[in-house]
Amino acid sequence: MKKFNDFDASGNWQLLIDGNDDSWWDYKIDAIERILEVIDDEGENRLSNYVYEGDKLPFEELKLQLEKLAEEDFYTILEEIKTICEFEGEFKLYNISDEDEIDFLKDEEDTDDYFDYDD
């Protein structure tokens, strides 16, 4: 099993799509942009159909609003966007440079392939 210190991460933010490693980003905003692009490209409806807090936001503004949200709110809004766009995939975004996030990942079953905490 691969140990966390041996994992070759090329950024601080790991994006998983449908449980598979998609990409690594230095900044959360870039990972959010990737998520929105995937939804817009692969969803049945375009992202421009999504209204956030009563306003139809341009792509760049929506990206900025999502970055500001707490994790729970982020995933709630993301689910709304996926529903509007009729996108079926699942996203997980992890901040691997945050010790609290790593502690959280210890409890998740799907991380066993990447992390070994029993050193």
C-alpha positions as CSV (number, residue, x, y, z in Angstrom):
1,M,0.0,0.0,0.0
2,K,1.3,3.4,-0.9
3,K,2.2,5.7,2.1
4,F,1.1,9.3,2.1
5,N,4.6,10.6,2.1
6,D,5.4,8.5,-1.0
7,F,2.3,9.8,-2.9
8,D,3.4,11.9,-5.9
9,A,1.0,14.8,-5.6
10,S,1.5,17.6,-8.0
11,G,-0.7,20.1,-6.1
12,N,-2.4,20.8,-2.9
13,W,-5.9,19.9,-4.1
14,Q,-6.9,16.5,-5.4
15,L,-10.0,16.1,-7.5
16,L,-11.7,12.7,-7.8
17,I,-14.5,12.2,-10.3
18,D,-16.6,9.1,-9.8
19,G,-14.0,7.8,-7.3
20,N,-11.1,8.1,-9.8
21,D,-8.2,10.5,-9.6
22,D,-8.9,13.2,-12.1
23,S,-6.4,16.0,-11.4
24,W,-4.3,17.9,-8.9
25,W,-4.3,21.7,-8.5
26,D,-2.3,24.2,-6.5
27,Y,-5.3,26.3,-5.9
28,K,-8.9,25.4,-4.9
29,I,-10.3,27.9,-7.5
30,D,-8.6,26.0,-10.3
31,A,-10.1,22.7,-9.1
32,I,-13.5,24.3,-8.9
33,E,-13.1,25.5,-12.5
34,R,-12.3,22.0,-13.6
35,I,-15.5,20.7,-11.8
36,L,-17.6,23.3,-13.5
37,E,-16.1,22.6,-16.9
38,V,-16.8,18.9,-16.6
39,I,-20.4,19.6,-15.6
40,D,-20.8,22.1,-18.4
41,D,-19.2,19.8,-21.0
42,E,-20.8,16.5,-19.9
43,G,-24.2,17.5,-18.5
44,E,-27.4,17.4,-20.5
45,N,-28.0,21.1,-19.8
46,R,-25.5,24.0,-20.0
47,L,-24.2,25.5,-16.8
48,S,-25.6,28.9,-17.9
49,N,-29.0,27.6,-16.8
50,Y,-28.0,27.7,-13.2
51,V,-29.3,30.6,-11.1
52,Y,-27.3,31.3,-7.8
53,E,-29.1,33.3,-5.1
54,G,-31.6,34.7,-7.6
55,D,-28.9,35.8,-10.2
56,K,-27.7,34.1,-13.3
57,L,-24.0,34.3,-12.7
58,P,-21.3,34.3,-15.4
59,F,-19.0,31.2,-15.1
60,E,-16.1,33.3,-13.5
61,E,-18.4,34.7,-10.8
62,L,-20.0,31.3,-10.0
63,K,-16.5,29.9,-9.6
64,L,-15.6,32.7,-7.1
65,Q,-18.8,32.2,-5.2
66,L,-18.2,28.5,-4.8
67,E,-14.7,29.0,-3.6
68,K,-15.9,31.1,-0.7
69,L,-18.4,28.5,0.6
70,A,-17.8,26.1,3.5
71,E,-17.4,22.5,2.5
72,E,-20.9,21.4,3.4
73,D,-22.4,24.4,1.5
74,F,-20.1,23.8,-1.4
75,Y,-21.3,20.3,-1.9
76,T,-25.0,21.3,-1.4
77,I,-24.7,24.0,-4.2
78,L,-22.7,21.5,-6.3
79,E,-25.5,19.0,-6.1
80,E,-28.0,21.7,-7.2
81,I,-25.8,22.6,-10.1
82,K,-25.5,18.9,-11.1
83,T,-29.3,18.5,-10.9
84,I,-30.0,21.6,-13.1
85,C,-27.3,20.4,-15.6
86,E,-28.5,16.8,-15.4
87,F,-25.0,15.6,-14.6
88,E,-24.8,12.2,-12.9
89,G,-21.1,12.1,-11.9
90,E,-19.7,12.4,-8.4
91,F,-16.9,14.8,-7.3
92,K,-14.7,14.8,-4.2
93,L,-12.2,17.6,-3.6
94,Y,-9.5,17.1,-1.0
95,N,-7.1,19.6,0.4
96,I,-4.1,17.2,1.0
97,S,-2.0,20.0,2.5
98,D,-4.4,20.4,5.5
99,E,-3.8,18.1,8.4
100,D,-7.4,18.2,9.4
101,E,-8.4,17.0,6.0
102,I,-5.9,14.2,6.2
103,D,-7.4,13.2,9.6
104,F,-10.8,13.2,7.9
105,L,-9.5,11.0,5.1
106,K,-8.3,8.4,7.6
107,D,-11.9,7.6,8.3
108,E,-12.9,7.2,4.7
109,E,-12.7,3.7,3.2
110,D,-11.9,4.7,-0.3
111,T,-8.6,6.3,0.7
112,D,-7.0,3.0,1.7
113,D,-5.4,2.7,-1.8
114,Y,-3.5,6.0,-1.3
115,F,-2.7,6.3,2.4
116,D,-1.2,4.1,5.0
117,Y,-1.4,5.6,8.4
118,D,0.0,2.7,10.4
119,D,3.7,3.6,10.3
